[in-house]
Amino acid sequence: MDIQKPEQEPSNMVIIKQHGKQDRFQINGNIYEGIPDLFCKKVSVIADMNYKFGVYQDKFDNYVLTKCEAYPCFDSSDRMYENRFYNSYLLCTSLEEVIEKYNYIMENNPGCRADQYTPSFLAPLVYADDGLTTISIMTDSNKKENIS
């Protein structure tokens, strides 16, 4: 599978939708009842010493690369009480695509925040910020994926 090289400029082809965290959402014709539907079965292919990445299969047997970042902490009080995370879920059609997206993220360290600055080839992507009540869903309009 050939993945397009990332664009240096923000993409015009990105579609971003906002949903409530408890809402149903649809990607590629599959209806998800919520975030838990994205990580039904753990797949052990990426060893990460920081435990920031995981690979799962969703309820439709698609592969999902997860990236988890802790909220920033500025002092000992923050470190003691902060338990929020930024969570990105990158849907993939194969393990090869999982590895390609993982390698790109490790080399370029994009935020994966489902905004116009996230490279469109990382789509479809679901982003959930523990500090917010909504999730963002990003897809590349060139891929003709159904998102609602």
URCORMO-V713686 format. One record per backbone hydrogen bond with DSSP energy under -1.0 kcal/mol. NH is the residue of the N-H (numbers start at 1). CO is the residue of the C=O. E is the energy in kcal/mol with one decimal. If there is no record, write none. Layout:
# URCORMO-V713686
nh=NH co=CO e=E
nh=NH co=CO e=E
This chain:
# URCORMO-V713686
nh=11 co=116 e=-1.4
nh=15 co=139 e=-2.9
nh=17 co=137 e=-2.3
nh=19 co=135 e=-2.3
nh=21 co=133 e=-2.2
nh=23 co=20 e=-1.6
nh=25 co=32 e=-2.2
nh=27 co=30 e=-2.2
nh=28 co=146 e=-2.1
nh=30 co=27 e=-2.3
nh=32 co=25 e=-3.4
nh=37 co=34 e=-1.5
nh=38 co=35 e=-2.7
nh=39 co=36 e=-1.1
nh=40 co=57 e=-1.5
nh=41 co=57 e=-1.8
nh=43 co=55 e=-3.3
nh=45 co=43 e=-1.2
nh=51 co=48 e=-1.5
nh=54 co=66 e=-1.6
nh=56 co=64 e=-2.5
nh=57 co=41 e=-2.2
nh=58 co=62 e=-2.4
nh=59 co=37 e=-1.8
nh=61 co=58 e=-2.0
nh=63 co=92 e=-1.6
nh=64 co=56 e=-2.7
nh=65 co=90 e=-2.6
nh=66 co=54 e=-3.1
nh=67 co=88 e=-2.5
nh=68 co=52 e=-2.6
nh=69 co=86 e=-2.8
nh=71 co=84 e=-1.9
nh=79 co=75 e=-2.2
nh=80 co=76 e=-1.8
nh=81 co=77 e=-2.0
nh=82 co=78 e=-2.9
nh=86 co=69 e=-3.3
nh=87 co=128 e=-2.8
nh=88 co=67 e=-2.7
nh=89 co=126 e=-2.8
nh=90 co=65 e=-3.1
nh=91 co=124 e=-2.0
nh=92 co=63 e=-3.3
nh=98 co=94 e=-1.7
nh=99 co=95 e=-2.4
nh=100 co=96 e=-2.4
nh=101 co=97 e=-2.6
nh=102 co=98 e=-2.6
nh=103 co=99 e=-2.9
nh=104 co=100 e=-2.1
nh=105 co=101 e=-2.5
nh=106 co=102 e=-2.6
nh=107 co=103 e=-2.1
nh=108 co=104 e=-2.5
nh=109 co=105 e=-2.7
nh=118 co=115 e=-1.7
nh=122 co=119 e=-1.8
nh=123 co=120 e=-1.7
nh=125 co=138 e=-2.4
nh=126 co=89 e=-2.6
nh=127 co=136 e=-3.2
nh=128 co=87 e=-3.1
nh=130 co=85 e=-2.7
nh=132 co=129 e=-2.3
nh=135 co=19 e=-3.3
nh=136 co=127 e=-2.6
nh=137 co=17 e=-2.5
nh=138 co=125 e=-3.2
nh=139 co=15 e=-2.0
nh=141 co=13 e=-3.6
nh=143 co=140 e=-1.7
nh=148 co=26 e=-1.8
